[in-house]
Amino acid sequence: MKKLLAFLLVGIIQISGQQIDSKYLKGISPRSIGPAGMSGRVTSIDAVISNPDIIYVGTASGGLWKSTSGGVEWSPVFDDQPVANIGAVAIDQNIPDIVWVGTGEGNPRNSQSLGKGIFKSLDGGKNWKCMGLEETRTIHRIIIDPRNSDVVYVASLGNSWHENEERGVFKTTDGGETWNKILYVNDLTGCADLVMDPSNPNKLVAAMWEYKRWPWFFNSGGKGSGIYITFDGGKTWQKRTEKDGLPKGKLGRIGLAIAPSSPNIIYALVEAKVNALYKSTDGGFKWKKVSDKNIGNRPFYYADIFVDPDNENRIYNLHSTVTYSEGGGRTFETLIPWSKIHPDHHAFWVNPQDGSYLL
């Protein structure tokens, strides 16, 4: 046995020391062998409303990019920062040079990359400062109070791979110098989505999601999941349940969209035993199922929906394709079909002043 082992070792050493003749490689084209992160996956888009040529795009592991030409040319503006994993970007529309970036992608598939907090730029992306929340690890939404640039809300899913308490909804009232956790359920439940009522910035609706990822398994849903509403800027919250029309049983990820032209209308894409689109016409108190047909696939991964600024019945739904509804979600048609390009759609922007302008 010892002689056999010695023989095998000598053979391995001899093989490893041999040079490969380059002629055998001529027919092999270059290919990516890793890492797992996908820089091409766009996770967030925001644009300056007063000048839509200025656009910021965040990617899953390729950093933050800026265009000042309406998307014709792009420049990386986050490459000197400690992470390149972008989960959210938000422009202060009152002072467009102020830009907030949340790091850590909010779509927790097994190629997700975690982040290191929230960053702020005062000069349109030339310089950045970390404003804390480093242990949240994922940030999926940032909302700036339109009345006060110092008031910012952050939705964090937390660490996807293990329990941690740095998750939920956070708020600053001093431009990011300090943060308060204003909505927390448990150490497995983070905030999957957050929307603000444009007619009343003290009212926000949050979608909380209990989940955990392992390398070989993913658990989506639990008692912590649900829809919460606040009318006082996060001081108190009300949870909506199956008694209010939401599905019975364990809920998973929920995507939210509020109709700017009629803020009492809110849509929720709900992962449940039967995934479905729900609608509220009273500002989120009562809900009714609209449809469970053709609403998308892989709800733990795709849950972003948007409403036209002028038409409360026109909805955009992002998944492997982009679909839209003209009937309040009863039926959907294809807007962007499946393509040969990697078909992940996680980011969308509708100009609030021109519903025909889409990014």
C-alpha positions in Angstrom: 0.0 0.0 0.0 2.9 2.4 0.9 4.6 1.7 -2.4 1.3 2.3 -4.3 0.8 5.6 -2.5 4.3 6.7 -3.2 3.9 5.8 -6.9 0.7 7.9 -7.1 2.3 10.9 -5.5 5.3 10.8 -7.9 2.8 10.6 -10.8 0.8 13.6 -9.6 4.0 15.6 -9.1 5.2 14.7 -12.6 1.9 15.7 -14.2 1.6 19.0 -12.3 5.1 19.9 -13.4 4.4 19.4 -17.1 4.0 22.4 -19.3 0.8 22.8 -21.3 1.4 23.3 -25.0 -0.4 26.6 -26.0 -1.5 25.1 -29.3 -4.1 23.1 -27.4 -5.7 26.3 -26.0 -6.2 28.1 -29.3 -9.7 26.8 -29.8 -10.8 27.7 -26.3 -12.5 31.1 -25.9 -12.2 33.1 -22.6 -15.0 32.5 -20.1 -15.8 33.7 -16.6 -15.0 31.3 -13.8 -16.2 33.6 -10.9 -16.8 35.1 -8.5 -20.4 34.4 -8.0 -21.5 38.0 -7.7 -23.1 39.4 -10.8 -22.0 43.0 -11.6 -24.5 43.3 -14.4 -27.6 42.9 -12.2 -29.0 46.4 -11.7 -30.6 46.8 -8.3 -31.6 50.5 -8.1 -32.2 53.5 -10.3 -32.9 57.1 -9.4 -32.9 60.3 -11.6 -33.1 64.0 -11.0 -36.7 65.0 -11.6 -35.8 68.6 -12.7 -33.1 67.2 -15.0 -33.7 63.5 -15.9 -30.4 63.4 -17.9 -28.8 62.9 -14.5 -29.2 59.3 -13.5 -27.7 57.1 -10.9 -27.7 53.3 -11.3 -26.7 50.8 -8.5 -25.6 47.3 -9.3 -25.5 44.0 -7.3 -21.7 43.9 -7.2 -20.5 46.4 -9.8 -20.8 49.6 -7.8 -22.6 52.9 -8.5 -22.7 54.5 -11.9 -23.8 58.0 -13.0 -24.9 59.5 -16.3 -25.3 63.2 -17.1 -26.3 62.5 -20.7 -29.6 60.7 -20.2 -27.9 57.3 -20.2 -25.7 57.7 -23.3 -22.5 57.8 -21.3 -21.7 56.4 -17.8 -19.0 56.9 -15.2 -18.4 54.8 -12.0 -18.6 57.1 -8.9 -18.2 54.6 -6.0 -15.1 52.7 -6.9 -13.0 54.1 -4.1 -15.4 52.9 -1.4 -15.0 49.8 0.7 -17.9 47.9 -1.0 -19.3 47.7 -4.5 -22.6 46.0 -3.6 -25.4 48.5 -4.0 -29.0 47.9 -2.7 -30.6 51.4 -3.0 -29.9 54.8 -4.3 -32.0 58.0 -3.5 -31.5 61.6 -4.7 -32.6 64.5 -2.6 -34.9 66.1 -5.2 -34.7 69.4 -3.3 -30.9 69.4 -3.4 -29.9 67.0 -6.2 -26.2 67.1 -5.3 -27.2 65.2 -2.1 -27.3 61.5 -2.9 -27.8 58.6 -0.5 -26.6 55.0 -1.3 -27.5 51.9 0.7 -25.1 49.0 0.4 -25.9 45.3 0.3 -28.3 44.0 -2.3 -31.9 43.4 -1.1 -32.6 40.4 -3.4 -31.2 37.5 -1.3 -30.4 34.8 -3.8 -27.2 32.8 -3.1 -25.1 35.2 -5.1 -26.1 38.1 -3.0 -23.3 40.3 -1.7 -23.6 42.0 1.7 -22.9 45.7 2.4 -21.3 48.0 4.9 -23.9 50.6 5.7 -25.3 53.8 4.2 -23.3 56.4 2.4 -24.0 60.1 1.6 -22.6 62.4 -1.0 -22.9 66.2 -0.9 -21.4 66.8 -4.3 -23.2 64.6 -6.8 -21.1 61.5 -6.2 -17.6 63.0 -6.2 -17.0 62.3 -2.5 -18.8 59.9 -0.1 -19.1 59.5 3.7 -20.3 56.5 5.5 -23.2 57.5 7.7 -23.5 54.3 9.8 -25.8 51.3 9.8 -22.8 49.1 8.9 -24.3 46.0 10.6 -27.6 46.1 8.6 -25.7 44.4 5.8 -28.5 44.9 3.3 -30.5 48.1 2.4 -33.3 47.8 -0.1 -35.1 51.2 0.1 -34.2 54.8 1.1 -36.9 57.5 1.4 -36.2 61.2 1.9 -38.8 63.3 3.5 -39.7 65.9 0.7 -40.3 68.6 3.4 -37.0 68.1 5.3 -33.7 66.8 3.7 -32.4 65.8 7.2 -35.2 63.3 7.6 -34.5 60.0 5.9 -36.0 56.5 6.2 -34.1 53.3 5.5 -35.5 49.8 4.9 -33.1 47.0 5.8 -33.5 43.3 5.4 -30.6 42.5 7.7 -28.0 39.8 7.3 -29.5 37.1 5.1 -27.3 34.3 6.4 -27.9 34.5 10.1 -29.9 36.2 12.8 -29.1 39.8 13.7 -31.0 42.7 15.3 -29.8 45.4 12.9 -32.8 45.1 10.6 -36.2 46.7 10.0 -36.9 50.4 9.5 -34.4 53.1 10.5 -34.9 56.9 10.7 -32.6 59.9 11.0 -33.7 63.4 11.7 -30.2 65.0 11.5 -29.0 64.0 8.1 -27.6 60.7 9.1 -25.5 61.7 12.1 -27.7 59.5 14.3 -30.2 56.7 13.6 -33.2 55.3 15.4 -34.7 51.9 14.7 -38.4 52.7 14.5 -39.8 49.3 13.3 -38.4 46.0 14.5 -40.1 42.6 14.7 -37.5 40.0 15.4 -33.9 39.0 14.5 -35.0 37.1 11.4 -37.5 39.8 10.0 -36.3 42.7 7.9 -38.0 45.3 5.9 -38.5 44.2 2.3 -40.2 47.4 1.1 -41.2 50.8 2.2 -43.4 53.5 0.6 -44.4 57.0 1.6 -47.7 58.7 1.0 -46.9 61.7 -1.3 -49.8 63.6 0.2 -48.8 62.9 3.8 -45.1 62.2 4.4 -45.8 61.2 8.0 -47.6 58.1 6.6 -45.5 55.2 5.5 -46.3 51.6 4.7 -43.7 48.9 5.4 -43.5 45.3 4.2 -41.8 43.1 6.8 -40.3 39.8 5.8 -39.1 36.9 7.9 -36.5 34.9 6.0 -33.1 33.1 6.2 -30.7 31.8 3.7 -28.3 28.9 3.9 -25.9 27.8 1.1 -28.1 24.8 0.3 -31.6 26.1 1.4 -33.8 29.2 1.6 -36.6 29.8 4.0 -39.1 32.5 3.0 -41.9 33.5 5.3 -42.9 33.3 9.0 -44.9 34.9 11.7 -42.8 38.1 11.5 -43.9 38.9 7.9 -46.7 41.4 7.3 -47.8 44.9 6.3 -47.4 47.8 8.8 -48.7 51.4 8.6 -47.6 54.5 10.5 -49.3 57.9 10.5 -46.8 59.7 12.8 -43.4 59.2 11.1 -42.7 55.9 12.7 -43.6 56.5 16.3 -46.4 54.0 16.2 -47.3 51.2 13.7 -50.4 49.2 13.0 -50.1 45.7 11.5 -52.6 44.5 8.9 -53.6 40.8 9.0 -55.8 38.3 7.3 -58.7 40.0 9.1 -58.0 42.9 6.9 -58.1 40.9 3.7 -54.5 39.7 3.4 -54.0 35.9 2.8 -54.2 33.4 5.6 -51.2 31.5 6.8 -47.5 32.2 6.5 -46.5 35.2 4.4 -43.3 35.7 2.5 -41.9 38.6 0.7 -44.2 41.6 -0.1 -43.6 44.3 -2.7 -45.5 47.6 -2.3 -46.5 50.4 -4.6 -48.6 53.5 -3.9 -50.5 55.4 -6.6 -49.1 59.0 -6.7 -52.3 60.4 -8.2 -54.5 58.6 -5.7 -52.5 57.7 -2.6 -55.3 55.8 -0.9 -54.7 53.1 -3.6 -51.9 50.8 -2.6 -50.8 47.6 -4.3 -49.1 44.7 -2.6 -47.5 41.7 -4.4 -47.7 39.1 -1.7 -45.8 35.8 -1.5 -48.1 33.3 0.2 -49.5 29.8 -0.2 -51.0 31.2 -3.4 -49.0 34.2 -4.6 -51.2 37.1 -5.6 -51.5 40.8 -6.2 -53.6 42.6 -3.6 -55.1 46.1 -3.6 -56.2 48.6 -0.9 -58.5 51.5 -1.8 -58.6 53.0 1.7 -54.9 53.7 2.3 -53.9 50.3 3.5 -56.5 49.4 6.0 -58.5 46.8 4.0 -57.1 44.6 1.2 -58.6 42.6 -1.6 -57.0 40.1 -3.9 -56.9 41.3 -7.5 -55.3 38.4 -9.3 -53.0 35.4 -8.9 -52.5 35.0 -12.7 -49.4 36.0 -14.6 -48.0 38.1 -11.8 -44.4 36.9 -12.0 -42.1 34.1 -10.8 -39.7 33.5 -7.9 -41.4 35.9 -5.4 -38.5 35.8 -2.9 -36.3 37.3 -5.7 -38.7 39.4 -7.7 -41.1 41.7 -5.8 -40.8 45.2 -7.2 -43.9 46.9 -8.6 -44.6 50.5 -9.6 -47.6 52.7 -10.4 -47.9 55.3 -13.1 -47.9 58.8 -11.6 -51.1 59.9 -13.5 -53.0 56.6 -13.9 -53.8 54.6 -10.7 -54.6 51.6 -12.8 -51.4 51.3 -14.8 -49.0 49.0 -12.9 -45.5 47.9 -13.8 -44.3 44.5 -12.5 -40.6 43.4 -12.6 -39.5 39.8 -12.8 -37.8 37.7 -15.5 -39.6 40.0 -17.9 -41.3 43.4 -17.4 -45.1 43.4 -17.6 -47.7 46.0 -17.2 -51.4 46.3 -16.5 -53.9 48.9 -17.6 -56.7 47.4 -15.5 -55.4 47.8 -11.9 -53.6 44.4 -12.0 -56.5 42.2 -13.3 -54.4 41.2 -16.4 -50.8 41.9 -17.4 -49.2 42.3 -20.8 -45.5 42.1 -21.7 -43.6 45.3 -21.9 -40.0 44.0 -22.0 -39.9 40.3 -23.2 -37.4 37.6 -22.2 -34.1 38.3 -23.9 -30.7 36.7 -24.4 -29.3 39.2 -21.9 -29.5 37.9 -18.4 -33.2 38.5 -17.7 -33.2 39.9 -14.2 -35.3 43.0 -13.6 -35.1 44.6 -10.2 -35.0 48.4 -10.8 -37.4 50.8 -12.5 -37.9 54.6 -12.5 -41.0 56.4 -13.7 -40.7 60.2 -14.0 -43.2 61.6 -11.5 -43.9 64.5 -13.9 -44.1 62.4 -17.1 -45.4 58.9 -16.9 -44.2 58.1 -20.4 -40.5 58.5 -19.3 -39.3 55.2 -18.0 -35.9 53.9 -17.0 
